[in-house]
Amino acid sequence: MLSITGGLFKGFRLITPRGIRPTSAKVRQALGNILANRFQGARVLDGFAGSGAAGIEALSRGAAFVAFVDSQTDAILAIRDNLQRLQTRLPSHAWRVVHLDLDRGLLHLAKVEKSFDLVFLDPPYQSPEGKKALISVVQCAILAPSGIVVVEHDRRTLTPSDVGPLTRYRQHRYGETVLSFYT
């Protein structure tokens, strides 16, 4: 079973919908360590959220707000269930769940929310969705000026070095998984 790896909710077990490939604990823990000083008070977007593991990990490590975006009903139900189980430890104004595909979800959030400090994207593996999602982040202008976008992808999936004003500045590989960081 999937559990939160650090912070306030460390050890909290997450409900994961069938058919969703969640970000592994090893990768979430590495991401938490890499961005440790960036989480405190941050506004985070968890795109292709699945179980919400990455976003809940961010809340656990001090994020002030997380928006979870996913188009699959099973994923949305799992995210809401996971957040509901944390409701006594997490104020409801600390999160928003958006049941739309990423493009429409970003457009919606751009209208109703302030910009985001961290954007985590975990598109389906071995699909072109990562590049498309980066383009959407740029077009919607939802990233704060000093914000970071992290794309999780399969090692065989190439991500562009630049997308509009975003530039990839580092990559970390964990087995078959790669985290690409953009600023």
N, C-alpha and C positions, 0 to 999 in steps of 0.2 A: 504494500500500500504506500502511496505517495505521502510524504510528510514535509513540513516546512523545515528548512535546514538551519535557520539562525534567527536571532532577534527575539522579540516579545512572544511570538507564537511558535517558537522552536518546538518541534515534535508534534505539532497539530497535524492530524491525519486528514487528508483531503479526499473528497469523493471525486472520482475520475470517470467521466462517461465512457462507454464502450466506443471503440473505433477512433479514439483520440490518442495521439502519441504525445504524452506530456513531456515537458522538459525534465531531463533526469536530475536527480538530487545533486549529482556531481557538478553538472553544468550550472544549476541554480546557485549552488554554494560558491562556485568559482566566480560567477557573475556578481554575487553579493560581496565577495572579497575585492574584486576589481573596482566596483563602484561604491564601496563602503562609505566613503565620505560624501557621496552624492545623494544618498537616500534621505538623509535627515531633512524633513520639511519639504521634500520634493513633490511635484505633481507628475504622476506617472501614467502612461497609457500602455495597456497590455493588449496588443492587437493579435488576432487569431488566438484568443485567450484560452480556449480549451477548458481546463478545469479551474483556471484562474491562478494556478500555482505561482507564476512569475509575479503577478500583481500582488497576491497575498504575501509573498516573500518580501516584496518592497514595503508593504504596510508593516509587516513584522519588523523590518529594519529601520522604520522611522519615517516612511513617506507620509505626507499629509493627506494626499488624495490619489486615488487610482481609478481610472476609467477602464473598464473591461469591455472589449468589443469582440463579438463572435457572431457568425451567421447561423450556427447550428443550434437548434432548440435544445438538444441534449446537453450541449456545453453550457448554454445559458442557465438551464435548470441546475446543473452541478455548481456553477459559480454562485448562483443565488443561495443554494443550500449551504455551500461552504461559508459564505459571508453571514448567513443567518445563524449558523452555529457559532460564529465569533461575535455575534451582536452585543453580548454583554461586555466584551473587551474592545469593541470597535464602534465608534459613533457612525450612524448611518450617513452623515454628511461627508464621510471620508471616502466614499466610493460611489460609482455610477456604473450600471450595467447597461450596455447598448446591444440590442438584438438586431443587428444589421450586418451586411457584408462590410468589409473594411473600408472601401471607398465611400459608401454612404454613411458609415459610422463616423469617419473622419470629418466629412462635410457637416454632419449633425453636431459633432463636438466642437468644431470650429465656430459654430454659431452660438453655442450655449455655455462654453467653458473658456477659461483663460488658457494661455499656452502651456505646454508641457515641458518639464525639465528633462525627462527621460521617456523615450518611446521604445518599447520592447516589441519586436515583431517575430513571431514564430510561425511562418506560413507552412503549408503542407510541404513535406520534404520532396525534393527532386521536381519542383514545379517552378515556373517563372514568377510566382506570386511575390517573391522577395523584392525583385527590382520594381515591379508594379507598385508594391506597397511603399517603397521608398519614394517613388514619383508622387504618389498620393500625399505622403507626408509633406513633401515640398509644395505641391500645388495648394494644399489646404492651409499652409502657413501656420501649423499648430505647434511647431517646435520653438521653444524659447531661444533667444539669440545665442546663449551659451549651452544649449541643450545637446543631448547625446541620443542617437538612435542606435539600437543594437538589433542586429538581425541574426537569428539562429537559423542555420541551414546545414544541409548535408555537405560533407567535404567535396563531393563531386559537383555541387551546384556552384557556379561562378556568380559572384556578386560584383557589380561595377565598382570601380575605384572612386568615381564621382557621379553624383546625381544632382544636377543643378548646383546649388551652393553647398551641398553635403559632400564631404570628402572622407573616405575610409582612412582611418589613422592607425588601426591595429586590428589584428585577428588573433584568436586563440583557438587551438584545436583540441578537442577532447574525444578521442577515438574517432568515430564517424561524424561527430558534430563539430561545427565551427561557429564561433561568435565573431561577427564582423561589427566593428564599432565605427560610427560616423559622427562627425561634428560639422 
